[in-house]
Amino acid sequence: LAQVAMRKLTRADIRGPQLYAAIRDDLRKRVIEIKRARRVSVGPQVTIVFENRATMIFQGEEMWRAESILQPEKIQDELDIYNKILPDEGQLGATLLVEITDEAQIATTLERLVGLQAHVWLVVGGERVKGEFDPEQFKSDKLAAVQYLKFSLSATAQKALETAGTAVALSIDHPNYRHEARLGEPSRASLAEDLS
């Protein structure tokens, strides 16, 4: 079965603040439902959300609405960023969030997790796939609370992900943060759709 890359977003996918207002509640409900299977807590402070076209369109519409962005070139700049997050052929794309509720702990927690980008794995049917972070996101001694990453799956891992019942997990083996989360069957099935 030939794999195809997820279709990138274009200006035609964006309604803009006025048209978006009419469908906002419906789209938000739909995306919350989609994200339910695609949002995975890995330990107490890291959440990984697997992104697709629907989640990225929603994120864009919300941002353009909140910031009242109407200029075509600014909309295109954001579309270019979102398209970098969307997976290419044989990949899954995700947002990693370091969730810290206590503001006083933000700097200390992020400092403790420096180097996290070398320790995030998707495990599909026993095959470990290393998360690939955008190197532009990192300063040598800093970690931002939001990171974008991709997982490039081998043909074997892709086939396993598309097979019902395959064990799938997210694993972090950072010296200061070791946690694993198993994904349920609805999550596996939702991620498999990204490959087709």
Beta strands, then each sheet from edge to edge (+ up, - down):
strand 1: 39-42
strand 2: 46-51
strand 3: 91-98
strand 4: 120-124
strand 5: 127-133
strand 6: 146-152
strand 7: 168-174
strand 8: 177-183
sheet 1: 1+ 2- 3+ 6- 5+ 4- 7+ 8-
end
